[in-house]
Amino acid sequence: MILVADSGSSKTDWRGYYKGEIFEFNTPGINPYFLNANDIAKVIAKDKNLLSIANKVREIYFFGAGSSSPDKHEIISNGLSSVFTKSFISVDNDLIGSAYATCGEQPGFTCILGTGSNVSFYDGKELYHGTHGLGYILGDEGSGTWFGKKLLVSWLYDLMPDELAKDFAETYEVDKNTIITNVYMKPFPNIYLASFTRFMSKHKDHPFIQNILCVGFQEFVDTNLKDQKNPDNLPFNFVGSIAYHFQDKLKQICNKNGINVGNIIQKPIDSLFKFVLNREGLLQPEISA
């Protein structure tokens, strides 16, 4: 069996292929900046379906957030190998997975707008990292974490319009102490902050939310896209829930700034899965459509 995984900080999507059959699994996010090898093994072990096929797995291709250096690769590889003891394990970062999913073998830029944000250039074979991807404290412009923080700050400072503030309070039943505890004292503050973007989706046509979206996407463009050298006007492709659910506003801001928008997909896993199987010579007609 071969497994392909695409992991953000919030969620990991898995696809498996064995004797012509496809299997789907989902686990919490696996990010080596927040989890050690033992933590990762525990995440996998909690999924009974994954655990039940562990002995059949011979190859794992893992693409994840935070997996951009050899030491982080090792953390993930060690965590996975303790469960999948008979597997060859390949670990790479989520940007190269997104490039495979959106560009295939064609050159272009790949952008992530999910819990976090990032951008890199892909020449059709290799990915070239820039100076971006600084994480939720120093960067992540236009991400779920960025928008969640803006929502919480506007509510805490009483800057949110009354009708939105009332619904926000009724929806989440939070107060200042609860928010401070979750952001500064509990694990995964980025996931906590990004969880509030569901409120944005609910009220995405409200002028207040529209303005936040404009500011966030403009900051992402200013910080991450405008400095990219692109003489051939190659497309900027996007993956992630923020890009997907708010793509109308994202396209509007990109068009305003002369950014050529390519594919926008919510989850790269299906296209990534097919790309890996094709590369390994395993792609079958029934999964090529």
HELIX and SHEET records of a PDB file:
HELIX    1   1 ALA A   37  ALA A   45  1                                   9    
HELIX    2   2 LYS A   48  SER A   52  1                                   5    
HELIX    3   3 ALA A   54  LYS A   56  5                                   3    
HELIX    4   4 PRO A   70  SER A   81  1                                  12    
HELIX    5   5 ASP A   94  CYS A  103  1                                  10    
HELIX    6   6 GLY A  135  LEU A  138  1                                   4    
HELIX    7   7 GLY A  144  LEU A  156  1                                  13    
HELIX    8   8 ASP A  162  TYR A  172  1                                  11    
HELIX    9   9 LYS A  176  TYR A  184  1                                   9    
HELIX   10  10 PRO A  189  ALA A  194  1                                   6    
HELIX   11  11 THR A  197  LYS A  202  1                                   6    
HELIX   12  12 PRO A  207  PHE A  220  1                                  14    
HELIX   13  13 VAL A  221  LEU A  225  3                                   5    
HELIX   14  14 SER A  241  HIS A  245  1                                   5    
HELIX   15  15 GLN A  247  LYS A  256  1                                  10    
HELIX   16  16 ILE A  269  ARG A  279  1                                  11    
HELIX   17  17 PRO A  285  ILE A  287  5                                   3    
SHEET    1   A 5 GLU A  21  PRO A  28  0                                        
SHEET    2   A 5 LYS A  11  TYR A  18 -1                                        
SHEET    3   A 5 ILE A   2  SER A   7 -1                                        
SHEET    4   A 5 GLU A  59  GLY A  64  1                                        
SHEET    5   A 5 PHE A  88  ASN A  93  1                                        
SHEET    1   B 5 LEU A 127  HIS A 129  0                                        
SHEET    2   B 5 SER A 117  TYR A 122 -1                                        
SHEET    3   B 5 GLY A 108  LEU A 113 -1                                        
SHEET    4   B 5 PHE A 236  VAL A 239  1                                        
SHEET    5   B 5 VAL A 261  ILE A 265  1                                        
END                                                                             
